[in-house]
Amino acid sequence: MRDAEVENKALYDQAAVLLMLVDNKYKIRKANCRAEKFCGRDEINGVSCGEALGCIHSTDDRRGCGFGSSCGLCILREKILHTINNNYEHQQIPATMTVVDKKGHKSELHFLISTTPVISGEQRLAQVCLLDVTENRKAEEAGYTESRRAQQYLDIAGVIIVININGIVTLINKKGCEVLGYPEEEIVGKNWFENFIPAQIRPEILNIASQVLSEQNESSSYHENVVLTKTGEERLIAWNNTIVRDNNGEIVAHISSGADITENKQNEIERQIAQQETEVLLRATREVLLGNDFLSAAQNIYNICAAHIGAAKGYWRLKNNAIDKNNADIHTLYNGQEISLVSEKQESINDSIIEEEIAKRCRVLVVDDEESIRKAIIKMLSEHDVVQANGGAEAKSIIEKDQNYNLILCDVMMSNISGIEFHQWLNTKYPELANRLIFITGGAFTPKTREYLAKIKNLQLEKPFDFQSLQKVIDEHMILAKKN
């Protein structure tokens, strides 16, 4: 063998890929050492490609590789024959082959196929180069699986959003899009604070974000604030925040994982109201059943119900406005259903009791731009005459027409006109009403808001609150009003 031929054979055998010279019968005419080692044979010349590689379909037909029902779909076979018959070269065509080893174990092999036409004498052949990329493919599939698993987690988790150091949204999950009411493309790339945070709390939320990114305050990792949806509705979100670092350890963003607790807050308030009403009815019933004096029992049940459930919900009634000497009924209205408590005591009852209790009713204006909060407060104040305003602008319009209010309950943080701005307007036009305003607080405050609330004498009611807390602050307000 000439030196050049020896050198070429050495290069052929040492190539880092599988090299095979294949004829138009799909038989291997020549193969390098790497191909023989890969196929687990010392000699593969004269063997079909599928048989040499261990293709699972090479034994589908007794005639061997190329005759099975699946062989017509074989990409390797198709490219080899196309190269031989059409003098055409293929480069790095991906292909997958299911193979079975000598022990019967099945596996998937992934190749990149390259074919070059070769003329040997009068015979046309194809020089086949197979690059085994099975391990690379497994790594890619593993990475895809992890990525898909992560995406599935993002989609089923609560609101998840990634905001970079410039306040730009770089990622938001499916739940986040649903809560905000926008498609993903209308959120990603937008400034979070300018587009999705109400203007009145924006400075405070920006301050919290700054603390998260600078790691100045551990308490800033959790906070609650409202976000603006596409329809203008405000939803209350409970956030947990964590920072994101690049490969150099520099902080580049923060991830906020949130839960929409808007309904939870409302349900908790309603649960507390229902619990309070149940307790009142039990106390009232106990007063009647244990009382020896029917008049006293009647007054007690009415007073309890009127004070805690409302004058319109708790009352007593006599048949024909007179005592039936054998039977008198005490009635309580609970959730629209009348409950009758019977006593056989004989006394006369003074109708002035009802008149006195009704005289204690207040005319209240409730100002809040969250409908769920307004409904909860109105339910708590069922014994009073309540008017509601959806925000400061509507409250101004209502006050301009009618100033006859004993009390104003007003949220501090509202869109358009804040509670502070509404109070300042009252101070200018209706100072007496300004003194009757109780602030509802609980959101994030700006330093300016905190300073304003500290210097005025108006009472404050902190969210979340229950019936007892609301009643207490109203009673305190009425006592202060009488003293003044």
C-alpha angles and dihedrals in degrees: 000000000000120000092248091053091049090050093048092048090050091051090045093052095043095050113126091230136063109267122191133167107216132188131213091271088062089249122142112242097177137002137181124241093259091057092049091048092048091052090048094237135113091217129024100162110127092020121115117251094242093049093047093050092045097245109187091225096053089090098042089101126040089231089065137228115011098028102075122106091250097047092087088066095052108122093198092054092044094052094046094051092043090054093049097044098040102030087238129152123219125197127205100331110180116235138168126210128187108220136183124209128217090272092055096253114148124216142160120251120198121201141177106220124209121177131187126187114243129187115211109181104308095333124098115222138171124233103217123201117190120191111196108222097164095119092046090051092050090052091049092048091048090051091047091049091051091046092049091046089051091049091049089051090050091050096050097037125086122271110320122182135169116210121185125220090271092057094253119142109237099171138013128172131228094266091052091053091049093051093048094041094229132115114247094254091060092055107037110082094024126113105257097209097045096046108030107028121077112251095237094061098032096100092052094047090048088053091051091049090050090052091050093051093045093043088227098136125032091197089066089070087083126039142137125230140150124255129204118244127206090263092052094254118141118228123193112231128188107214134201113192134200132171130245121217130196125228090279093055093252118143108245104163146347130239117219119197112192144179124210103236098169094111092037091060092048092047091050091053092048091047090053091049092050091047091050093049091049091051091050093052091049091051091047092050091049090052091055097043094047099038119105093191112065094199091052091047092050092049091047096051091047095046092049094049094043093049097046109022102024140273090258092053102043121053145127127231136192125210108257089353090284139095118266099214092215100039137017125182127218112195132199124189111216122178090337095310122108116227117198120210112193128211130174095208120123120225138122117250126216114229089207088082090072093043091051093051093047089051088063091064116116131211105233132187113205114200117189133128092217111085094202091057092047091051092049093050092046090053090051091049096049091131090061135067102256130192119186131210125194097223137326098298093057090043090057091052091050093048092049089060099038130017097176100117128129092196141014121203108197133178115230099215112055133143121253097006117027125213089254092054091047091051091049089052091051090049089057100043107019110019093171090059091047088061090052094057121110115196120226107212138175107113128098112293130213115225088249092054092047090051092050094050091048095057100048127075098224116125120247131215115200123216132270096044135162134214094273093051092049093047091048095054092045091051090048090050092050091049091052090046091054092049091051 
